[in-house]
Amino acid sequence: MASIFYIKSGSTVNSENNIDGIGIIFAMPILFVAFNLIEPLIQSMVSKIAKVNERGIALGYVNSMAYIGTFLGGSGAGLALTFNRIDLIGYTILVISLIWIIWTIFIKNPIKKGNLYLNYSVELENKIFSKNYKFIDEWYVNKNENILVLKFNAEIYNEQDIRKEIEK
């Protein structure tokens, strides 16, 4: 409700251009829908694509870019308001939001990964390390739970076949 009041009061600032308030009224809901879609989708996609030991830094970059974008967007909006160009803010938000929504529609899901949890042993770790199994995309040892975790492409391979291949 406060944003509608702000929009209505903002549209009276620039009385020779009555379309400015309308642009904001249509742009703001689209912006919030797009932002609330894109923010978790990007973080989810990055955490699925990044390897276990790279996930923290990858998410750090994503969040840093989000904060920089928030800063630049707020600074740009403030600059536009300095010149009484609320219409420019509305149309910019509308264009960016439409780009986000279109991009969100065409995002491909990352490859479905499967996890295979095996009881850890030094022999198993050496075997996984020494052999170049084509089905293992990534592996790591969880020392807290004493397990070895294998990540594999679940669209191509299944857990039973991988177990048989490793037990050979």
C-alpha positions in Angstrom: 0.0 0.0 0.0 2.9 2.3 0.8 4.3 1.7 -2.6 1.1 2.7 -4.3 1.0 5.9 -2.2 4.6 6.6 -3.3 3.8 5.9 -6.9 0.8 8.3 -6.8 2.8 11.0 -5.1 5.7 10.5 -7.4 3.5 10.9 -10.5 2.4 14.3 -9.4 6.0 15.5 -9.3 6.3 15.4 -13.0 2.9 16.8 -14.0 3.7 17.2 -17.7 4.1 13.5 -18.1 1.2 11.5 -16.7 2.3 8.2 -17.9 5.2 7.9 -15.4 3.1 6.7 -12.5 1.4 4.1 -14.8 4.8 2.7 -15.8 5.8 2.2 -12.1 2.5 0.6 -11.2 2.9 -2.0 -13.9 6.7 -2.4 -13.5 6.9 -2.9 -9.7 4.8 -6.1 -9.5 6.7 -7.6 -12.5 10.0 -6.7 -10.9 9.1 -8.4 -7.6 7.8 -11.5 -9.2 10.9 -11.7 -11.5 13.3 -11.0 -8.6 11.7 -13.5 -6.3 11.9 -16.2 -9.1 15.4 -15.5 -10.2 17.1 -15.1 -6.8 16.5 -18.7 -5.6 16.8 -20.2 -9.0 20.3 -18.8 -9.6 21.5 -19.9 -6.1 20.0 -23.4 -6.6 21.5 -23.8 -10.0 24.9 -22.6 -8.9 24.9 -25.0 -5.9 23.9 -27.9 -8.2 26.6 -27.1 -10.8 29.5 -26.2 -8.5 31.7 -29.0 -7.1 31.5 -29.6 -3.4 34.8 -27.9 -2.7 33.9 -24.9 -4.9 30.3 -24.4 -3.8 31.0 -21.8 -1.1 33.1 -19.5 -3.3 30.6 -19.9 -6.2 27.7 -18.9 -4.0 29.8 -16.0 -2.6 30.3 -14.6 -6.1 26.6 -14.9 -6.8 25.6 -13.1 -3.7 28.3 -10.5 -4.2 27.0 -9.8 -7.7 23.4 -9.6 -6.3 24.4 -7.0 -3.8 26.4 -5.0 -6.3 23.3 -5.1 -8.6 21.1 -3.9 -5.7 23.5 -1.0 -5.1 23.7 0.0 -8.7 20.0 -0.2 -9.2 19.3 1.9 -6.1 22.0 4.4 -7.2 20.6 4.6 -10.7 17.0 5.1 -9.4 18.3 7.9 -7.1 20.0 9.6 -9.9 16.9 9.3 -12.1 14.8 10.8 -9.3 17.3 13.7 -9.0 16.2 14.7 -12.5 12.5 14.0 -11.8 12.6 11.0 -14.2 10.3 8.6 -12.3 9.1 7.4 -15.8 12.7 6.3 -16.6 12.8 4.2 -13.4 9.5 2.6 -14.3 10.4 1.7 -17.8 13.9 0.5 -16.8 12.4 -1.8 -14.2 9.9 -3.1 -16.7 12.6 -3.9 -19.3 14.9 -5.6 -16.7 12.0 -7.6 -15.3 10.9 -8.8 -18.7 14.4 -9.8 -19.5 14.6 -11.7 -16.2 11.3 -13.5 -16.7 12.2 -14.5 -20.3 15.6 -15.7 -19.1 13.9 -17.7 -16.3 11.6 -19.4 -18.7 14.5 -20.6 -20.8 16.8 -21.8 -17.9 17.7 -25.4 -18.4 17.8 -27.6 -15.4 21.3 -28.9 -14.5 22.0 -32.6 -15.1 20.3 -34.7 -12.4 23.0 -36.0 -10.1 22.8 -39.1 -8.0 24.7 -39.7 -4.8 26.0 -43.0 -3.7 27.0 -43.4 -0.1 29.6 -46.1 0.7 31.2 -47.1 4.0 34.6 -45.5 4.0 37.8 -47.5 4.0 41.3 -46.5 2.9 41.3 -49.3 0.4 38.1 -48.0 -1.2 39.4 -44.5 -1.3 42.6 -45.7 -3.0 40.6 -47.7 -5.5 38.4 -44.8 -6.4 41.4 -42.5 -6.6 43.6 -44.8 -8.7 40.9 -46.0 -11.2 39.4 -43.5 -13.7 35.7 -44.6 -13.5 33.8 -42.9 -16.3 30.6 -42.8 -14.2 32.0 -40.8 -11.3 31.6 -37.0 -11.8 32.9 -36.2 -8.3 33.7 -37.9 -5.1 34.6 -36.9 -1.6 35.1 -38.3 1.9 32.8 -37.3 4.7 35.1 -37.9 7.7 32.4 -37.0 10.3 30.1 -39.8 9.1 32.9 -42.1 7.9 31.4 -42.4 4.4 32.7 -41.9 0.8 30.2 -40.1 -1.4 30.2 -40.6 -5.2 28.3 -38.2 -7.4 27.2 -39.5 -10.8 24.9 -38.6 -13.7 21.6 -40.2 -12.6 20.1 -39.8 -16.1 22.7 -42.3 -17.5 23.8 -44.5 -14.6 22.0 -46.1 -11.7 23.2 -46.9 -8.2 23.2 -50.7 -8.6 25.4 -50.8 -11.7 27.9 -48.5 -10.0 28.0 -50.6 -6.9 28.7 -53.7 -9.1 31.4 -52.0 -11.0 33.2 -50.8 -7.9 33.0 -54.2 -6.2 34.9 -55.9 -9.1 
